Amino acid sequence: MDYAAIKLDIKDNIAHLMFNRPEAMNAMNRDMWREIPDAIRAINVDGSARVIVISAAGKHFNAGMDLSVFGQPGPYKEAEIGRRRAHMRQDILRLQDCITEFERARMPVIAAIQGGCIGAGVDMVTACDMRYATADAFFCVQEINIGLAADVGTLQRLPKIIAPGIARELCYTGRRMPASEAKACGLVNEVFVNQAEMLEGVMAVAREIASKSPLAIMGTKEILNFSRDHSVADGLNFNATWQAGMFYSQDTREAMVARTEKRDPAFEDILPIKGSMVD
């Protein structure tokens, strides 16, 4: 599929999705809001990729919402105010859903961040499984600086990644958090000197993930996300149910045999999402 604002390459079980509006600091225009979730959904449905890497062209990872999106009048500008507000709520829910696609993906999503990660960029990376950054990267909850409360995921996810007090400080002040501080507080896993070194390091992590059983990786992500949002008791119960259903796959035997034979295991891809009873 041809895209206007992103690039997508799938090779060796790794999907590499790159924001491709460097002239606009990869700000989220209408094309990006449509294409990013469409690409993530397509990768998820296909199932041949075992990990997704998100990166960006140019000096900056993502500058947040493109101002051109704000400048467009809605379709119901003459409608009664209550109905306009209800429609706006649906618009916000749709934007939130775009970001949530990163969490819904059956495979881990890794963000490789250089330069500015601002506004909607923070929403996106907090929905990823892991984040890596260059030394010049910084994070900014920009919405508060323009008189808004962040509304598509940062306020919900950031306090579950870093200490709540630090998250609140970032959300209340709109200050820039540099990469060194982001690593110290656990927002990013590692900081690299430049983008080339970062992508090399991130791809090494992606290859390691892709070498594991994709069914086990999928289950691990499901269980981690469920446990994050529920009690320990609920998480353990969900874990037991998942394990009871998935434990006896051929992947476990293949992993053990490969270790005995001192070779790399060969796992089948997870199945594409198709052929359901309603298709």
Contacts in CASP RR format, 6 or more apart in sequence:
PFRMAT RR
TARGET T0000
AUTHOR 0000-0000-0000
METHOD contacts of the structure
MODEL  1
MDYAAIKLDIKDNIAHLMFNRPEAMNAMNRDMWREIPDAIRAINVDGSAR
VIVISAAGKHFNAGMDLSVFGQPGPYKEAEIGRRRAHMRQDILRLQDCIT
EFERARMPVIAAIQGGCIGAGVDMVTACDMRYATADAFFCVQEINIGLAA
DVGTLQRLPKIIAPGIARELCYTGRRMPASEAKACGLVNEVFVNQAEMLE
GVMAVAREIASKSPLAIMGTKEILNFSRDHSVADGLNFNATWQAGMFYSQ
DTREAMVARTEKRDPAFEDILPIKGSMVD
1 8 0 8 1.000
1 39 0 8 1.000
1 42 0 8 1.000
3 20 0 8 1.000
3 31 0 8 1.000
3 35 0 8 1.000
3 39 0 8 1.000
4 31 0 8 1.000
4 35 0 8 1.000
5 19 0 8 1.000
5 20 0 8 1.000
5 21 0 8 1.000
5 29 0 8 1.000
5 31 0 8 1.000
5 32 0 8 1.000
5 35 0 8 1.000
6 17 0 8 1.000
6 18 0 8 1.000
6 19 0 8 1.000
6 20 0 8 1.000
6 32 0 8 1.000
6 35 0 8 1.000
6 36 0 8 1.000
6 39 0 8 1.000
7 17 0 8 1.000
7 18 0 8 1.000
7 20 0 8 1.000
7 57 0 8 1.000
8 15 0 8 1.000
8 16 0 8 1.000
8 17 0 8 1.000
8 18 0 8 1.000
8 39 0 8 1.000
8 43 0 8 1.000
9 15 0 8 1.000
9 16 0 8 1.000
9 18 0 8 1.000
10 16 0 8 1.000
10 43 0 8 1.000
10 46 0 8 1.000
10 48 0 8 1.000
10 49 0 8 1.000
12 207 0 8 1.000
12 210 0 8 1.000
13 48 0 8 1.000
13 49 0 8 1.000
13 50 0 8 1.000
13 51 0 8 1.000
13 210 0 8 1.000
13 214 0 8 1.000
13 269 0 8 1.000
14 49 0 8 1.000
14 50 0 8 1.000
14 51 0 8 1.000
14 52 0 8 1.000
14 53 0 8 1.000
14 203 0 8 1.000
14 206 0 8 1.000
14 207 0 8 1.000
14 210 0 8 1.000
15 43 0 8 1.000
15 49 0 8 1.000
15 51 0 8 1.000
15 52 0 8 1.000
15 53 0 8 1.000
15 107 0 8 1.000
16 52 0 8 1.000
16 53 0 8 1.000
16 55 0 8 1.000
17 36 0 8 1.000
17 39 0 8 1.000
17 40 0 8 1.000
17 43 0 8 1.000
17 52 0 8 1.000
17 53 0 8 1.000
17 54 0 8 1.000
17 55 0 8 1.000
18 54 0 8 1.000
18 55 0 8 1.000
18 56 0 8 1.000
18 57 0 8 1.000
19 26 0 8 1.000
19 32 0 8 1.000
19 36 0 8 1.000
19 54 0 8 1.000
19 55 0 8 1.000
19 56 0 8 1.000
19 57 0 8 1.000
19 61 0 8 1.000
19 62 0 8 1.000
20 26 0 8 1.000
20 56 0 8 1.000
20 57 0 8 1.000
21 27 0 8 1.000
21 29 0 8 1.000
21 32 0 8 1.000
21 57 0 8 1.000
22 56 0 8 1.000
22 57 0 8 1.000
22 58 0 8 1.000
22 59 0 8 1.000
22 60 0 8 1.000
24 63 0 8 1.000
24 66 0 8 1.000
25 59 0 8 1.000
25 60 0 8 1.000
25 62 0 8 1.000
25 63 0 8 1.000
25 116 0 8 1.000
26 32 0 8 1.000
26 56 0 8 1.000
26 57 0 8 1.000
26 58 0 8 1.000
26 60 0 8 1.000
26 61 0 8 1.000
26 62 0 8 1.000
26 63 0 8 1.000
27 62 0 8 1.000
27 63 0 8 1.000
27 64 0 8 1.000
27 65 0 8 1.000
27 66 0 8 1.000
27 67 0 8 1.000
28 62 0 8 1.000
28 64 0 8 1.000
28 65 0 8 1.000
28 66 0 8 1.000
28 69 0 8 1.000
28 120 0 8 1.000
28 121 0 8 1.000
29 66 0 8 1.000
29 68 0 8 1.000
29 69 0 8 1.000
30 66 0 8 1.000
30 68 0 8 1.000
30 69 0 8 1.000
32 66 0 8 1.000
33 69 0 8 1.000
33 95 0 8 1.000
33 98 0 8 1.000
36 98 0 8 1.000
36 101 0 8 1.000
36 124 0 8 1.000
37 97 0 8 1.000
37 98 0 8 1.000
37 101 0 8 1.000
40 52 0 8 1.000
40 101 0 8 1.000
40 102 0 8 1.000
40 104 0 8 1.000
40 105 0 8 1.000
40 109 0 8 1.000
41 101 0 8 1.000
43 49 0 8 1.000
43 52 0 8 1.000
43 105 0 8 1.000
43 107 0 8 1.000
44 101 0 8 1.000
44 104 0 8 1.000
44 105 0 8 1.000
44 106 0 8 1.000
44 107 0 8 1.000
44 273 0 8 1.000
45 272 0 8 1.000
45 273 0 8 1.000
45 274 0 8 1.000
46 272 0 8 1.000
47 106 0 8 1.000
47 107 0 8 1.000
47 214 0 8 1.000
47 269 0 8 1.000
47 270 0 8 1.000
47 271 0 8 1.000
47 272 0 8 1.000
47 273 0 8 1.000
48 269 0 8 1.000
48 272 0 8 1.000
49 107 0 8 1.000
50 107 0 8 1.000
50 209 0 8 1.000
50 210 0 8 1.000
50 212 0 8 1.000
50 214 0 8 1.000
50 217 0 8 1.000
50 269 0 8 1.000
51 107 0 8 1.000
51 108 0 8 1.000
51 109 0 8 1.000
51 110 0 8 1.000
51 206 0 8 1.000
51 209 0 8 1.000
51 210 0 8 1.000
51 217 0 8 1.000
52 105 0 8 1.000
52 107 0 8 1.000
52 108 0 8 1.000
52 109 0 8 1.000
52 110 0 8 1.000
53 110 0 8 1.000
53 112 0 8 1.000
53 202 0 8 1.000
53 203 0 8 1.000
53 206 0 8 1.000
54 102 0 8 1.000
54 109 0 8 1.000
54 110 0 8 1.000
54 111 0 8 1.000
54 112 0 8 1.000
54 124 0 8 1.000
54 125 0 8 1.000
54 128 0 8 1.000
55 61 0 8 1.000
55 111 0 8 1.000
55 112 0 8 1.000
55 195 0 8 1.000
55 199 0 8 1.000
55 202 0 8 1.000
56 62 0 8 1.000
56 112 0 8 1.000
56 113 0 8 1.000
56 114 0 8 1.000
58 114 0 8 1.000
59 114 0 8 1.000
59 115 0 8 1.000
60 114 0 8 1.000
60 115 0 8 1.000
60 116 0 8 1.000
60 117 0 8 1.000
60 118 0 8 1.000
61 111 0 8 1.000
61 113 0 8 1.000
61 114 0 8 1.000
61 115 0 8 1.000
61 116 0 8 1.000
61 117 0 8 1.000
61 121 0 8 1.000
61 125 0 8 1.000
61 137 0 8 1.000
62 116 0 8 1.000
62 117 0 8 1.000
62 118 0 8 1.000
62 119 0 8 1.000
62 120 0 8 1.000
62 121 0 8 1.000
62 124 0 8 1.000
63 116 0 8 1.000
63 118 0 8 1.000
63 119 0 8 1.000
63 121 0 8 1.000
64 118 0 8 1.000
64 119 0 8 1.000
64 120 0 8 1.000
64 121 0 8 1.000
64 142 0 8 1.000
65 119 0 8 1.000
65 120 0 8 1.000
76 83 0 8 1.000
76 84 0 8 1.000
76 87 0 8 1.000
77 84 0 8 1.000
79 87 0 8 1.000
92 151 0 8 1.000
92 152 0 8 1.000
95 151 0 8 1.000
95 152 0 8 1.000
96 151 0 8 1.000
96 152 0 8 1.000
96 153 0 8 1.000
98 152 0 8 1.000
99 120 0 8 1.000
99 123 0 8 1.000
99 124 0 8 1.000
99 127 0 8 1.000
99 152 0 8 1.000
99 153 0 8 1.000
100 127 0 8 1.000
102 109 0 8 1.000
102 124 0 8 1.000
102 127 0 8 1.000
102 128 0 8 1.000
103 127 0 8 1.000
103 225 0 8 1.000
106 218 0 8 1.000
106 221 0 8 1.000
106 270 0 8 1.000
107 214 0 8 1.000
107 217 0 8 1.000
107 218 0 8 1.000
107 221 0 8 1.000
108 129 0 8 1.000
108 130 0 8 1.000
108 209 0 8 1.000
108 217 0 8 1.000
108 221 0 8 1.000
109 127 0 8 1.000
109 128 0 8 1.000
109 129 0 8 1.000
109 130 0 8 1.000
110 128 0 8 1.000
110 129 0 8 1.000
110 130 0 8 1.000
110 131 0 8 1.000
110 132 0 8 1.000
110 202 0 8 1.000
110 205 0 8 1.000
110 206 0 8 1.000
111 124 0 8 1.000
111 125 0 8 1.000
111 128 0 8 1.000
111 130 0 8 1.000
111 131 0 8 1.000
111 132 0 8 1.000
112 132 0 8 1.000
112 133 0 8 1.000
112 195 0 8 1.000
112 198 0 8 1.000
112 199 0 8 1.000
112 202 0 8 1.000
113 125 0 8 1.000
113 131 0 8 1.000
113 132 0 8 1.000
113 133 0 8 1.000
113 134 0 8 1.000
113 137 0 8 1.000
113 188 0 8 1.000
114 133 0 8 1.000
114 134 0 8 1.000
114 136 0 8 1.000
114 137 0 8 1.000
114 194 0 8 1.000
114 195 0 8 1.000
114 198 0 8 1.000
115 134 0 8 1.000
115 136 0 8 1.000
115 137 0 8 1.000
115 138 0 8 1.000
116 137 0 8 1.000
116 138 0 8 1.000
116 139 0 8 1.000
116 140 0 8 1.000
117 125 0 8 1.000
117 133 0 8 1.000
117 137 0 8 1.000
117 138 0 8 1.000
117 139 0 8 1.000
117 140 0 8 1.000
118 139 0 8 1.000
118 140 0 8 1.000
118 142 0 8 1.000
119 140 0 8 1.000
119 141 0 8 1.000
119 142 0 8 1.000
119 143 0 8 1.000
119 150 0 8 1.000
119 154 0 8 1.000
120 152 0 8 1.000
122 139 0 8 1.000
122 140 0 8 1.000
122 141 0 8 1.000
122 150 0 8 1.000
122 154 0 8 1.000
122 158 0 8 1.000
123 150 0 8 1.000
123 152 0 8 1.000
123 153 0 8 1.000
123 154 0 8 1.000
123 157 0 8 1.000
125 131 0 8 1.000
125 139 0 8 1.000
126 153 0 8 1.000
126 154 0 8 1.000
126 157 0 8 1.000
126 158 0 8 1.000
126 161 0 8 1.000
127 153 0 8 1.000
127 157 0 8 1.000
129 221 0 8 1.000
130 189 0 8 1.000
130 205 0 8 1.000
131 182 0 8 1.000
131 187 0 8 1.000
131 188 0 8 1.000
131 189 0 8 1.000
132 188 0 8 1.000
132 189 0 8 1.000
132 190 0 8 1.000
132 191 0 8 1.000
132 192 0 8 1.000
132 198 0 8 1.000
132 201 0 8 1.000
132 202 0 8 1.000
132 205 0 8 1.000
133 179 0 8 1.000
133 182 0 8 1.000
133 183 0 8 1.000
133 188 0 8 1.000
133 190 0 8 1.000
133 191 0 8 1.000
133 192 0 8 1.000
133 198 0 8 1.000
134 179 0 8 1.000
134 191 0 8 1.000
134 192 0 8 1.000
134 193 0 8 1.000
134 194 0 8 1.000
134 195 0 8 1.000
134 197 0 8 1.000
134 198 0 8 1.000
135 179 0 8 1.000
135 180 0 8 1.000
135 191 0 8 1.000
135 192 0 8 1.000
135 193 0 8 1.000
135 194 0 8 1.000
136 179 0 8 1.000
137 178 0 8 1.000
137 179 0 8 1.000
137 182 0 8 1.000
137 188 0 8 1.000
137 191 0 8 1.000
138 176 0 8 1.000
138 177 0 8 1.000
138 178 0 8 1.000
138 179 0 8 1.000
139 170 0 8 1.000
139 176 0 8 1.000
139 177 0 8 1.000
139 182 0 8 1.000
139 187 0 8 1.000
140 170 0 8 1.000
140 174 0 8 1.000
140 175 0 8 1.000
140 176 0 8 1.000
140 177 0 8 1.000
141 150 0 8 1.000
141 154 0 8 1.000
141 158 0 8 1.000
141 170 0 8 1.000
141 171 0 8 1.000
141 174 0 8 1.000
142 174 0 8 1.000
143 149 0 8 1.000
143 150 0 8 1.000
143 151 0 8 1.000
143 154 0 8 1.000
144 150 0 8 1.000
144 171 0 8 1.000
144 172 0 8 1.000
144 173 0 8 1.000
144 174 0 8 1.000
145 174 0 8 1.000
149 155 0 8 1.000
150 171 0 8 1.000
154 171 0 8 1.000
155 171 0 8 1.000
158 167 0 8 1.000
158 170 0 8 1.000
158 171 0 8 1.000
159 165 0 8 1.000
159 167 0 8 1.000
159 168 0 8 1.000
160 228 0 8 1.000
161 167 0 8 1.000
161 186 0 8 1.000
161 187 0 8 1.000
162 185 0 8 1.000
162 186 0 8 1.000
162 187 0 8 1.000
163 185 0 8 1.000
166 185 0 8 1.000
169 175 0 8 1.000
170 177 0 8 1.000
177 185 0 8 1.000
177 187 0 8 1.000
179 188 0 8 1.000
179 191 0 8 1.000
180 191 0 8 1.000
182 188 0 8 1.000
182 191 0 8 1.000
183 189 0 8 1.000
183 190 0 8 1.000
183 191 0 8 1.000
190 201 0 8 1.000
192 198 0 8 1.000
192 201 0 8 1.000
209 217 0 8 1.000
211 264 0 8 1.000
211 265 0 8 1.000
212 267 0 8 1.000
213 249 0 8 1.000
213 251 0 8 1.000
213 252 0 8 1.000
213 254 0 8 1.000
213 255 0 8 1.000
213 265 0 8 1.000
213 267 0 8 1.000
214 267 0 8 1.000
214 268 0 8 1.000
214 269 0 8 1.000
214 270 0 8 1.000
215 246 0 8 1.000
215 249 0 8 1.000
215 251 0 8 1.000
215 267 0 8 1.000
215 270 0 8 1.000
216 246 0 8 1.000
216 249 0 8 1.000
216 251 0 8 1.000
218 270 0 8 1.000
219 242 0 8 1.000
219 246 0 8 1.000
222 242 0 8 1.000
223 235 0 8 1.000
223 238 0 8 1.000
223 239 0 8 1.000
223 242 0 8 1.000
226 234 0 8 1.000
226 235 0 8 1.000
226 238 0 8 1.000
227 234 0 8 1.000
227 235 0 8 1.000
227 238 0 8 1.000
227 239 0 8 1.000
230 238 0 8 1.000
250 268 0 8 1.000
251 265 0 8 1.000
251 267 0 8 1.000
251 268 0 8 1.000
254 265 0 8 1.000
254 266 0 8 1.000
254 267 0 8 1.000
255 265 0 8 1.000
257 265 0 8 1.000
258 264 0 8 1.000
258 265 0 8 1.000
258 266 0 8 1.000
259 265 0 8 1.000
END
